[in-house]
Every structure is written in C-alpha cells, then in structure tokens.
Amino acid sequence: MKEKLSIVKIGGNVIEDQEALNAFLKHFSKLEGHKVLVHGGGKRATHIASRLGVESKMIDGRRITDADTLEVITMVYGGLVNKNIVAKLQALHVDAIGLTGADINSILSVKRPVKAIDYGFVGDVKKVNYKSINKLIKANFTPVFCAITHDKNGQLFNTNADTIASELAIGLSKLYTVELYYCFEKNGVLMSVDDDNSVIDYMDSGTYQVLKHDGVFHDGMLPKLENCYHAIEQGVSRVFIGNPTVISNKEQKFTTLFL
C-alpha cells in the first residue's frame, strides 16, 4: 500500500496577508505525513516591479513575462516569498527546503508557443522528475516550490503555480497516494461568486462540465478546475479546494472533486 502524500498550493491573496499566511502555515505544519507546498507571488511581484520601475503587462489576467519581469519574478518568487515561507516553516519545526523547478532538475518546461499572444518567458510543464523530488521527501524534507521552472538549457520560466501543483501531484502519484489541496481566500468552489456560503460540496466531472457550460465559474476558477480534473484523470487520489483550514479541519466548508 502506498504512503500518503499531501500537495498543497497556497493562493496569492493568502500570501499577501501576513496574518492569513501565518495561520495557514500553522495548519500546514500540523498536516500529518509527507507533504509538499507550492506557491506563487504575483501580487508581490507586481508591487516590487513597480518600485523598481518595471512595468507589469497583463492580458486577460495573465502576465506577460519579458526579460525584466523575469528578473523580478526570480527575485520575488524564488527569493523573497520562498525564503520567508521556508523560514516561517522552520520556526514551526517543519524542515522545509525552498526550490525552483531548476533545483535538482525537478520540473522541466518548454517555452509557451507564440499564437495570438506572446507571453514571453512563460513555461508549460513538460516533465516532473518525481524520483529526484522523492529523495528529498524520503529524507524527511518538505519541498517548498515557487512558480519557476527551467528548460535545462539555462533558461528560467515563469510558470503557473496551479499547474505546477497539479503536475507534481501527477508525477508523485506514481509513488504515493496523493491528495491535492488548492487553498485560497474562499471557502471552496462557489455557485455564486458573490455568495461565500454558496459552496459546492462535491463535484464530479459531469457536474463540472454542466456548470462550466452554464457559465457558473468565473475566469480565475476555470483554469484551476481544469488543473484539478487533469490531476484526477492522471491518478491523483482526491482534490480539495477551500480556505486554508481545509488541510486540517474537515468540518469546515470546502469542495471535494472526483471523477
């Protein structure tokens, strides 16, 4: 029987709220068994870029990553945000290690093809070297991945953190029974974006397709759910979406996804 592994992705609004982040990390520190944390940091990157005089360009909510922006993202994701999270976890007696996809060649990506829009130095995940990552897990380290990958030719890429969490879960599901958590400021997937209590408790892939067709999900939730169902279809045990308490308090409202 496979050991359990929890992979948790934390949303940017929680990262920006120090009180919420500290509360989440306490929940994460108490999560039993092996675990992996994934984070982004887009809002912090936008703020730091502005202070440095680097213009942040967005199209339909997605960041255009030119060379200057990539430098900021590398500093903010891989440095400022990642190392602060690692330090806070050490204070909670979690032996965390901060990583990009370039470290131990853990996550390989290819540059997103230019179609209608050139997103710049944005990577689409090609391969997760789950055996290398597992060496850290087996040594009782807790990997903390930021949203940066590489192409093994010296090029770093800005990469969607939800996708990184999904692809890590798929890769490591070959070795573990993986539960994937997406934690953000809401209580789960909502029937009405204006009603925080309208949480959909359970959703299978058929219900998801119907609600998607009916336009229930807002733009930010759609790619998250696509990553969720991609993970489930590729062998991930269960996926949960909710506020940070979902990882330690199953009595609270949250959404469980399944096929």
N, C-alpha and C positions, 0 to 999 in steps of 0.2 A: 504493500500500500504506500502511495506517495505521501511525503510530508506536505504540510500545508505551507503556502507562501502567500503573503498579502502584498499587493502592489497598490500604492496609494498615490493618486495625483491630487495636488492641492492647487486651488484656483488663485488667480492673481489678486482678487479683492480681499481674500483672507491674508495673503502675503503682505498687502499694504496696510492692514490693520494689525498693529503690534499686539494688542490685547487678544484679538481673534487668533492670530498666529501662535501666540504662546499657549492659548487654550488648546488649539489643535495639536501642537507638538506634545503636550501632556497626554492627550488621548493616544497619539501615535506611539509614545514611549511605553504605554501600557498594553499595546497590542501584542498578544502572545505569538510566539513562534517567529520564523524568519519573515523579514519584511524589506520592502524597497520603497523609497519615496521619490516622486517625480515632481518637479516644479518648473514654472516659467518665470515671469517677472516683467511682463510687457509694460505695465504702467510705470514701474520704477525706471525701466529703460527709457521710456518717453520723457520722464521728468529729468533724468540725468542728461539725456541728449539735448534737451532744451537748455540746460545750464551750460553745456559745452558748445552751444551754438550749432548743433547738428539738427537739421530739420527732419522730423518724423513724417514719413509719407505713408498714408493708408489708402487702400482701395477696397471698398465693401468690407471694412473692418479688418482687413488683412494688411500686415506691414510689408512695405517694400524695403528689402534689405540691401542697400548699396554698401560700398566698401566702408564708408564712415560709420554707418549704422551697425555694421557687423562688428566693428571695433568696440562700439558702445555696448552692444549686446554681450559680447565676450566678457567685457569687464564687469557688467552688471549681473548677468546670469551666472557666469562661471566664478565670479569673484564675490562681489558684494552680497548678493542674495544667497548664493550657495553656501558660502563660508559662515555667514551669520546663522543659517539654519543648522549647519553642522555643529557650530559652537553651542547653540542652544540645546541640541540633542545630547551633546557630551555632558552638559550640565544636568540633563535628565537621565544620565547613566546609560545612554544608547551609544554604542561605539560606532558612530557614523563615519562614512568616508565620502567626500564630495567628488563627483565625477562629471565629465562631459562624455559624449559618445566617442571622443578620440582616445580617452584613457583606456588602457588595455585593449584598444581596438574594439570597444564594446558595441558601438552602434554605427554601422556604415550607411551612408546615404548617397544619393545621386542628386545633382542639381535639378531643381524642378524645371521641366521643359518650358520654353517660351511659347505660349499660344497667343491668346488675346492680350495677356498681361505678362510682362517680365517682372517676376517677383525678386530678381536679383539673387543674392546668396542664400537661398532657401532650399533646404534639403528634404527629399522624400526618402523615407527609410527603406533601405534595400535588404539589410541583414542585421540581425541581432546575434552577437557571439555569446550565446547564453552559457556556454561551457566556461568561458573566461569569467563572466559575472558570477557564476556559481562558485568559483574558487573563493571569491570574497565572502559569499553567503556562508559557505561551509566553514570559513574561518571565523564565523560569528561577527562579521562586519555588516553594517546596514548601509547599503549603497544609497546615496542621495544624488539623483541625476538632474542636472539642469537641461534646458531645452536647446542644447547644442550637439550636433553630430559632425561627422567628417567623411571624406571620400577616400582616405588612405593615400592620397597624393599631396597631403599638406594643406588641404583646403577645409576650413570650418564652415558649417552651415547653421543658420537659424532654422529650427525645426519645431513644429507644433508639439507642445508638451502632452496634449491629449493623445496624439498619435504615438509618441514615444512610450507612454504608459501602456497603450494597447499592444504595441509591438513587443515590448518587454514581457508583457503577460503571455502573449502567444508563444514566444521563444521559450520562456521558463516553464510553461505548462508541459513541456516535454519531460521535465524533471520533477515537477511539483504539481499538487492540486492547487491551482491559483485562484484566488479571489481578488477581483479588481475593484477598487473604490475610486470614484470621482467625487472629491469633496470641494464644495464651493459654498457661497453665502446663502443659497436657497435650501429649502427642505427636501428637494427632490425634483423630479420632472413634473411640471405643473400643467394642469388642464387649462388654466387661465394665468397668463404671465403676471397679471395684476393682483392675483389672489395667492398669497404664500401658503395658504392652507389647502389649496386645490391639488394636493399631491396625488399622483397616480401611484398606488401602492405596488402593483405588479403589472408588468407589460411584456407580452411575448412578441415575437417578430411580426405576427399577423396584425395584432393591435397597433403596433408601431407603424406599419405601412398604411393602415386606415387613417390613423390620426395625422400622419405626415401628409397624406393626400388631402385631408380636411383643413390643413393649414394651422393645426393646433400649436406646433412648435415654432418658437422664434428662431431667428437666424443663428444665434450663438449656440443654441441647443442642438440643432440639426447635425453639424459635424461631430459633436460629442457623441450623439447617439449612433451615428454611423461607425465611429470607432468602437463603441461598445458592442454592437452586434457583429462587427467584423471579428472582435476578440472571441465572442461566444461561439461563433461559427467555426473558429480555428482551435477550439479545445479548452478555452478558459472556463473554469467551473461556474462562477457566478459573477455578476457585475452589480454593484450598488452605486446609486447616485444620491447624495444628500449633503446636509451640512456636516461640519467636522465631527459631530458626535456620532455619526453613523458607524464609525470604526470601532466604537467601544460601547455604545448604548443602543441596542436593537429595539428598545421600547419607543424611541422617537420616530417621527415620520421620516420616511425615505422611500426611494423607488428601487425595486429589485427587477432586473431584466433577465430574461431567459428566452430560449428558442420557442 
